[in-house]
Amino acid sequence: MLISEVSYLGNLRTAAKHLKSQDTIITDAPVDNNGKGQAFSPTDLVATSLASCVMTIIGIYCSKNNIEFSHCEAKVEKIMGSNPRRIAKINLIFEISKNNWSEETRKEIITAAKSCPVGITLENQVTVDYKFH
């Protein structure tokens, strides 16, 4: 099933259109790779997608287990490697303390969160450091 169409806009920028919603994301090459850094880079989207995926999995887990889930924020750090240029490490810091979860529930949710499809896809390719506060 087709999910998106991507067009090159010139000057190292692309427009990615989600076919079902028609939402568009613009990407720009980062400053350290010949771009202007005026939008998410493709590698920024990979790292950011991991955080979004973790939150989605937490939401699914909580919904299936009748657990209230009202707050989650993430800070995302992407560290690039070289030879070849690639994402070497992603550091994620999740703020989940405003949810009223017991320690046991919190541990179960974190275990579920780390099973997100994006994270599994990146396993053995990118070092990921998850922190939950």
N, C-alpha and C positions, 0 to 999 in steps of 0.2 A: 504494500500500500504506500503510495506517495504521501509524504507528510509535509514537504516544503519545496520551494523553488528558490534558488540563490542566483543573484545577478551581480556581475562585476560592475561597479560604478565608476571605476577609474581611480587613480591616485591611491591604490592599495585599500580601497573601501569596497564592501559588499553590502547587499541588501538581501536578507533572508526572509521570505514570506511564508508563514504558516498557512497551509492551504485551507484548513477547516475554518479558522477564525479570521483569516486575512491579516492578522497581526504581523508587523514587520520589525525586524531587528537589524540595525546597522552595525557592521564591524569595521574596524580600522586597524591597520598594522600598528604595533606599539612603537614608541619613540626609539627603543633600543633595537628595532628591526626595520628601520627605514620609513616608519610611518609617522603620523601626527599624534597618535594616541588620543584621538578625540571621541572614541567610542570603545566599547568592549572589543578586545582582540579575540580571534578564534580560541586561543588558549585560555583567555580570561573566561570565556563562556564555558569551557570544559570544567574549570575549577568552580565556577559559580553554579554550574549544573549539578555538581556533586552536592553542594550545600542545599540546593533546592530539592534534590532527590531525597536526601536524608530527612528533611522536614516533611516531605510528602509521605515517606514511609512511616514516620512517627504519627502523622495524622491518620493514616490507614490503620496502624496498629491500635491507636487509641480508640478510633471509631469501632473497630471490631471487638474491642474489649471493654466498651462502655467506660472509657477513661476520659475525663475532661482534659482537653488540650486547648489552651487559650493563648499561649505566648511562646514564641521562639524567634530568636534573632541569631544571625551568624556573621562572623567576621571571616573573610576568606583571604588567605595569602598564597600566592603562586610563586614558586621559585623555579626559574628556568635553568636548565643545564645546557651544556654545549658538546659539540662533537659526537653525535649530531645535536642540533638545537632541538630541545624537547622540554616538556614539563618534567622536572626532576622531583618536585615535592609540592604538596598542597597541605597547608596548615589551616584547620578549621576550628574555630572557637564558637561553640553554641551556648547561648544564654537561655537556659530552660528553668531557672530557679523560681520564676513567678508562677509555675504550675504547682498545684498542691499535691505532689506525688510522694508516696512513701519511698523509702530508700529501695525497697524490693521492687516496686513498680518502676522507679527510675532506672534501675539496672536492667530490667526487662526491656524497657523502651530503648535504652542505649544499644542493647544487643540487637534489637530489631532494626534500629537506625543504621547500623553498620552493615546491614544486608541489602542496602539499596542497590539497584541494578547498575547505576553509574559507578559506584564504588567497586562492585564486583568486576565490572569491565576493566577498571583501572588497576586492579590487583596485579601484582608482579610486574607492573610497568612503571608505576608512579608511587613514591612513598607518600602515604597519607597519615597525618597526625590529627586525630580527633580529640578535642577537649570539650567537655560538657560541664558548664557551671550552673 
